[in-house]
Amino acid sequence: MDTTERREALARLDVLVGEWVVEAEFPGPAAPPQGRCVFEWGLDGGFLVQRMQAPNPAPDSMAIIAVAPETGGYTQHYYDSRGVVRLYAMTFADGIWQLLRERPDFSPLAFRQRFVGEVGEGGDVIRGAWERAEVDAAAPWERDFVMTYRRSGA
């Protein structure tokens, strides 16, 4: 992957840049709690940094999104207030944002995890859900919680 291809891959993430209000819908009748998320470029645009003040009961977190030079795919390095560190394979194409973790990395793999979100309303809303499954590759995915990002001021 050359420098131009890497910059093009990073430019596809521009739609994420800015401040977002985040709603997490957990199982149960309670209204979705709100949090705040900011995406901004770091290190002269070489990485996308995500900072989340999460809606309770989710932890606050920070993630760094990078382009893998060998493949052009994305990786998300995730850190949270519980001390959890994870590495997600990420795709972002055609308005679909996906994160996937199916192998142990910096922490043991107690379950597989994925997020699939769809960018809509002119890039001002992302609706998605986190899912989890047992480590067995044949285990079905089950919804963990729904997550909606709304661009602040939109």
Protein Blocks (a to p, Z undefined) as FASTA:
>chain_A
ZZklmmmmmmmmmmmgccdddddddedjbdcdddddddddeehhiaccdddddddfbdcd
dddddddfknopacdddddfkopacddddddeehiacdddfbdckbccfbccddddddee
hhpaccdddddddfblkbccddfbdcddddehZZ
